[in-house]
Amino acid sequence: MIFVQVAFITDWFAGKNLNFALGVTNSLPLTGEILDAYISPKFYETHIDDLKEEKKFIDNKFHGYGLTFYVGMILVFICLLLVIIVVLIDSKA
């Protein structure tokens, strides 16, 4: 994926702006990884506590990391749509 991002960035930017654009392109995914490492356990802990209070721990399909995976899946589909939009914009530019 990083190769595709670099290909887009090198087409869109030149000179000193290219260095900054590549730096931002490389740092944003790492920021997402850090946020994921912080937020995913919070989803898990919050949802498990809610299920224990409702005594639906076994029967609920969203137990454990299930809710986190569903939220992640939704985010991946949103990103896929955004990639398609970027490709369409790049093809018309």
C-alpha positions as CSV (number, residue, x, y, z in Angstrom):
1,M,0.0,0.0,0.0
2,I,2.8,2.4,0.8
3,F,4.1,1.9,-2.8
4,V,0.8,3.1,-4.2
5,Q,0.8,6.1,-1.9
6,V,4.3,7.1,-2.9
7,A,3.4,6.8,-6.6
8,F,0.5,9.2,-6.1
9,I,2.5,11.6,-4.0
10,T,5.4,11.7,-6.4
11,D,3.0,12.6,-9.2
12,W,1.2,15.3,-7.3
13,F,4.2,17.1,-5.6
14,A,7.6,18.2,-6.6
15,G,10.7,19.9,-5.0
16,K,10.7,20.7,-1.4
17,N,7.0,19.9,-1.1
18,L,7.7,16.3,-2.0
19,N,9.8,15.7,1.1
20,F,7.0,17.1,3.3
21,A,4.3,15.1,1.5
22,L,6.2,11.9,1.8
23,G,6.9,12.5,5.5
24,V,3.2,13.1,6.1
25,T,2.3,10.0,4.0
26,N,4.6,7.9,6.1
27,S,3.6,9.3,9.5
28,L,-0.2,9.1,9.2
29,P,-0.5,5.3,9.1
30,L,1.8,5.1,12.1
31,T,-0.4,7.5,14.0
32,G,-3.4,5.3,13.1
33,E,-1.6,2.3,14.5
34,I,-0.9,4.1,17.8
35,L,-4.6,5.2,18.1
36,D,-5.7,1.6,17.3
37,A,-3.5,0.2,20.0
38,Y,-5.0,2.7,22.5
39,I,-8.7,2.6,21.4
40,S,-9.2,-1.2,20.7
41,P,-8.7,-2.3,24.3
42,K,-11.0,0.5,25.4
43,F,-13.8,-0.8,23.2
44,Y,-13.2,-4.3,24.5
45,E,-13.2,-3.3,28.2
46,T,-16.2,-1.1,27.9
47,H,-18.3,-3.6,26.0
48,I,-17.3,-6.6,28.2
49,D,-18.4,-4.6,31.3
50,D,-21.7,-3.7,29.7
51,L,-22.3,-7.4,28.8
52,K,-21.5,-8.6,32.3
53,E,-24.0,-6.2,33.8
54,E,-26.7,-7.4,31.4
55,K,-25.7,-11.1,31.9
56,K,-25.6,-11.6,28.1
57,F,-21.9,-12.5,27.9
58,I,-22.3,-15.8,26.1
59,D,-25.4,-15.1,23.9
60,N,-24.4,-11.8,22.5
61,K,-22.7,-11.9,19.1
62,F,-20.7,-8.8,19.8
63,H,-18.9,-10.2,22.8
64,G,-15.2,-9.5,23.3
65,Y,-13.3,-8.1,20.3
66,G,-16.3,-8.7,18.0
67,L,-17.5,-5.1,18.3
68,T,-14.0,-3.8,17.6
69,F,-13.7,-5.9,14.5
70,Y,-17.0,-4.7,13.2
71,V,-16.0,-1.1,13.8
72,G,-12.7,-1.8,12.0
73,M,-14.5,-3.4,9.1
74,I,-16.7,-0.4,8.7
75,L,-13.6,1.9,8.7
76,V,-11.9,-0.3,6.1
77,F,-14.9,0.0,3.8
78,I,-15.0,3.8,4.2
79,C,-11.3,3.9,3.3
80,L,-11.9,1.7,0.3
81,L,-14.5,4.2,-0.9
82,L,-12.1,7.0,-0.3
83,V,-9.4,5.2,-2.3
84,I,-11.8,4.8,-5.2
85,I,-12.6,8.5,-5.1
86,V,-8.9,9.4,-5.1
87,V,-8.3,7.1,-8.1
88,L,-11.1,8.8,-10.0
89,I,-9.8,12.3,-9.1
90,D,-6.3,11.2,-10.2
91,S,-7.5,9.8,-13.5
92,K,-9.3,13.0,-14.4
93,A,-6.4,15.3,-13.3
